[in-house]
Amino acid sequence: MDWESLTEKLRNMGVRLGMDGSPQGQVPKKRPVETIIAGRELDTIFGPVFSAETRMDMAYLHGKSKLLPAWGWSRLAEYSRHPQLGSADMQNFIFLDTETTGLSGGTGTMAFMVGAARFEQNTLHLEQFFLRNPAEEAAMLAALERFCDGMEAVVTYNGKAFDIPILNTRYILQSFISPFEDLPHFDLLALTRRIWKARLERCNLGVIEKEILGLIRSETDIPGYLVPEYYRDYLQTGDAEPLKGIFYHNQQDVVSLAALFAILADLLEEPSNWENNSIKDFISLGSVMEKLGNKTIASELYQKGLSLGGDDKRDLVKAFLLQGNMAKKQGDWSVAQACWEEAARLGSSEAMIDLAKFYEHVAKDYQKAIDYAQLSIQASSQDAALSLQRPENIQATRRRVARLVEKKK
């Protein structure tokens, strides 16, 4: 090896060089992961793999949140399009999160740590399978598959787009059949966004932990975007000390999945028990229940939201419009009309259009239909924040007025 190649290799290992190009200082100590993290070797037919094991009692609170649903999860299963899992044994649900060598996915991205948890009797059993070097990947995947034996579903946070495709690819590259291929999947990200996106600026897991689970992570945690860099440093130096933060980060992610699953399941099963002071949250949950076909519960949630009021007229308008449109679908025109009138009073051009349609087609009062259509055009120009009409829709409203004038004659 020539001197330039040796110098570059030393730099990559973290060795500082003096002005004359000679090594200064010492190579960082190699501290194997076994000496830093409490864990053990698991034997597989492809060799050993390192794993850190944690067991949590059911009395454990993750922040302020329990780990198991109190009311079941049949509606959550229905929302996730797997209604058959509403009566499944939750011990066969796997809560999973990966730490990877990159954040973009693709065949070049490897999962160097997989945290997987499942309920076993009165505990949550978590295993964190870790690659001490890439050569142990086959062993890690085999150990993960063994841990997941008998699973009926996997629970993740954005796992449909990231974690599961990566694992499926790694199983294929190792000439294995992935246990996650075509497996029923609870990806909690979509429903979490559906419920809290209106109130929270971001819905990443860290924000949800703080705002919903009531969890504050310790200083041991490291940001997710730094995880690949920490692992690369470990492979170069052999120093596992910085990996403490990754093991903690992954552990919290996986346990948060169980706690969030419990919260979402209970919210959908017994929404009337929700203690909340946000009109935005009640409106969002109401729309979820409406999507599930529970019109009565949805209406109750909209009413609870409206009873809270708020400084933002847009929230009130949205609640009135949702309740009005739901009443319209049920043929309850008196409730629909009342809701649209309240929204129109707050300046909603969309509600005014709904009233114009109501008076034209249901009440047959063409003058009121003309009046509300004209008010809608005025409202659109006066308060764009409450106007949901696009310019082309405003033109359509003008044509509606012209048609109504002719119809009235």
N, C-alpha and C positions, 0 to 999 in steps of 0.2 A: 504494500500500500504506500503511495507517495505521501509527502508531507501535507499537501493541500487537501487530499482526501481525508487524512487523519485529523487535520484541523477542523474540517467541516463536521466530521463525526463527533469530535469532542464538543464542538459548539452545540450540536443537536442534543448532546447529553447534558448540557448545562454547564460545561467547564469553561471558566473564563480564561482568556489568553492575555499575556502581557505584551508589551510593545515589541519584544523580540520574537513573539509567536510561541513562546514556551508556556506550558500549562502553569496556571497559578491557582491556588486554592485546591480544594479536594472535590472529588466527585461526590455528589450527594449520597448519603447512606441509603442502601437498599433495605427498605423495611417491608417485608412481604405482608400481604393483606391478612394472613393468618395471625400476625402479631399485632395487628391494629384493630381488626373487627372480630367480635366474638362470633365464631361460626364453626363449620365443620366441613369435611370432605364427604361428598356423596358418591358412591360407586355406581357406575353404569357400565354397560357392555362396551362403551367407547372410551372408558377411562374415568378418572375422578373429575369432579367439578366442585367448586367452593360454593357454599350456601350459608347465609345468615338467617337464623330462624327466630321468629317472635311469636308469642302467643298472648292474646289479650282476652281477659275475662269479659263476660257480657255486661258487667257493671261499669266497665270503662266508658268514660265520656270523651269523645273526640271534640275538644272545644266544649260546647254545650250540647253536643248531639250524641244520641245513642247510635249503636251500630246496627240494630235490628228494627225493622218496621213494627209498629204496634198494631196496625190494622190490616196487614196483608199487602199484596202488590198486584192484584188482579187488573186494576185499571192501568197501572204502569205497564203491565205486560200487554194490555190491549193497545195502549198508546204506541208501544214499541213494535206493534204488529206481530206479536207472538202471544196471542191470548191463551194458547195452550199451556203457557208457563205460569199462568196465574195460580195454579194449584200445584206447581212443581215443588220439590223439596229444595229449600234454599241452600242446603249443604252442597248441592250440585251446581251452584253458581260460583264462577271464578272471577274475582276482582283482580284486574291486571293492569300493569303499567310498565313500560320499558324505558330504559336509558340507552341512548344510541350514540354511534360515532359521528352522526351528522343529523341535521334537522330537516333535510330536504327529501329523505327517503331514497328509493331506488336500489338497484342491486349492489351498489357500493356501500350502502349503509348497513351496519351490523348492530344488532342489539347486544351490548356487552353486559347488560344487567336486565333481568326480568323479575319484577316483583309480582308475586301471585299469592292471593289469599283466598281462603274458603272457610266456612263455618264448620266446626267439628264439635258436636255436642254443645258444650257451654263456652267455647272459646272461638276466637278468630285466629286461625293459623296462617301465618305469613311466612313465605320463603322468598329470599332474594338470591336468585341464582346469578353468579358472577363469573365472568371470563377473566381468569388471571392472565391468559394470553389467548389470542384468536384460535389457536390450535385446539382449544377445549370446547369449541362451539358445538360439535356433534354431541358431546357429553352433556352440555347444558340443555340442549333441545330435548334430549332423551329424558333428562331428569325433570324438565318442565312437563313433558307429556305424561310422565308417571304421576306427578303431583296432581295433574288435571284429570286423572282417570275417573270416568263416570260423569264428567261435567255435562250439563244440559244447556248452559248458556255462559257467555262471557260478558263482564261488565267493565266498561272503559269510559274514558273521557276523551273524545275525539279519536277513539281507537279504530273506528271504521275507515278513517282517512289515513291514519298513521301507523299505530302500533300493530294491528292485525295484518295489514298488507306486508309490513316489514318481516314479521315472523313467518308468514306464509312463504315469502320469498326465501328466507333463510332455510326453512325446511326443504324447499324444493332444491336449493343449491347443495344441500347435504344428502339429496336423494331420499328424503323422507316424505311421508304423507302428513301434511299438517293437520293436527287435531282441531284447528280453528277454521278449517275450510268449510264453508256453508253452515257454520254453527250459529244458532240464534244469538243475537247480540243486543245488549242494552247499552247503547252509546248515550250517556247522560247529557252530553253537551247540548244537543238540539233542544231538549225539553227545558234544561236550565236556562238557556237563552230565551226560550219562549216565555218563561215566567218572570225572569228578572232583568231582561235586556232593557226594558223601558225605564227602569230605575237606576241600574248600574251602568256606568260607562263601558266597563269591560266585564266579560264573564269568564276569564281564565280561572283555572282552579284556585290560584292563590287568592284572587279577589273573592271568590265564592266561599273559600274557607273563612276568611276574615269577616265578611258581611253576613253570611248565612249560617255557617257552622259555628261561628264564634271562636275560631281557632287562630292563635297567633304563633307562628313557627319560631323556634329558637334561633339564636345567632349561628348555630351549626349549619343551618340550611345554606345552600348556594343557589344562585339563579339557574334556571334550566338551560339558558343559552350558554353557560360556562361548562356544562357537564361534558360535552365532547372534548373540550380543551384539557380538562382535568384528567380525563382518561388517557389522552395521548401523552400527556406528561408522565403519567404513571408507567405507560409502556416503555417510555424512553429512559426513565430514571430508576424504575423499580421501587420507588418510594410510594407506599400506599397510604401514608398519613393523610394527605388531602382527600382521600376517598371517603373519609368519615362523613363529609358533607353530602356526598352522592348517596350513600346508604341511607342517611337520614331523610334526604329529599325524596327518595323513592319510597321509603316506608310511609312517609306522611301522605304521599300521593295515593298509595293503595288503600290505606285506612280511610282516607277522605272519600274514596269511592263508595265504601260500605256505608259511611255516615250519610253521604248525599243520596244514595239509593234509598236509605231508610226515610229520609225527609221527603223525597219526591213521592215515594210510595204512599206515605201517610197523607200527604197533601191531596193526592188524587182520590184516596179511599174515603177520607173524612175531611173534606175542605171546610166544612162548617166549624171545625175545631181550630182553624188557623188563627192564631193571635198575631195581628199585623196592623200597622197604622198607615199603610201606603195605599192610596187609591190606585196607583199604577200596578201594584202587585195583584190586587183584587181583580182589576180589569183583565190583566194577562191570564190569571188562573181561570177566570170566567170564560175567556175565549177558548182555553184548552178544554174545559168541561163541555162547552158547546160543541166543539169538534168531536168529542166523544159521544155526543148525542144526549147529554144530560142537561136538557134545557132548563128544568126547574132549578137545579143547582147553579147553573150559569147565571140565571136571573137573580138569584139570591146573592151571588158574589158581586154582580154589577151594582145591586142595591147597597151592599155593604160598602163598596167603594164610593158610591155617591154620598152615602151618609157621612163619610169622612171629609168630603169636600176637598178643598185645596186651593192654592193660589193660582195654579195653572189652568186656565179655562179649557185648554186642549184635552186635559184628562177628563173633565166633566163631559165635554162634547163627545169624546170617544165612547165613554160609558153609555150615554144616552143613545148614540147611534147604534152601538152594538145591541143594546136591549131593544131598540125600536126595530131593527132589521130582523132580530130573532122573533119578535112578536108578529111581524109581517109574515114570516115563513109559516107561522102557526095559525095565521088567519085572524089574529086578535088585533083588529084595526084600531080599537079604542086605545089600547096600550101603545101601539105603534105611533099613532097620531100624537098622543101626549108626550112621548119621548122625543119625537121630531120637533115638536113645538118648543120644548125646553132647550134642545140643542140650537134651534133657530134663534131663540131669545138670546143665546150666548154668542150669536154671530156666525153660526155654521152654515156656509153656503150649500153644503151637501144635504143638510137637513131640510133646507128650503126647497131644494130640488125634489126630495122625497115627498114633501108636502104638496108640491105642484103636481106630482104624479098621482098622489092620493086623491086630491080634489078633482083631477081630471077623470081618473078611471074608476074611482070608488064612490066618492061623494057627488060627482057630476056637477060640481060648482066651478064652472069655467073661469069666472072672474077671479075667484080666490086662487085658482091654478095660475092664472096670468100674473096676479100680484106676487105670489111666492117665486115664480120664475124670474120676474124682474128684480125682486129683492136679492135673489141669488147672484145675479150678475153684478149688482151694486156691492154686495158683501165680498165678492171675489176680488174686487179692485180696492176695497177698503182695508181688508185684513187678510193678507196672503197666508198668515200663519194658521188661520182657521179654514182656509179654502183648500179643498182637495181637488178642485177642478183644474184641469189642464186647459190651455187656450182653445184646443179643438172642442173640448166639452162646453166651453162658454159659447162658442159659435153654435153648437147644437142646442144650447138653451135659448139662444136668440131665435133659432128656427122653431123651437117649441112654442115660444111666445107668438110668433107669426101664425103658426098653425092654430093655436088656441083662439086667437082673435077671429080667424075665419070660422072656426068651429062655433064660436059664440053667436055669430050673426044669425 
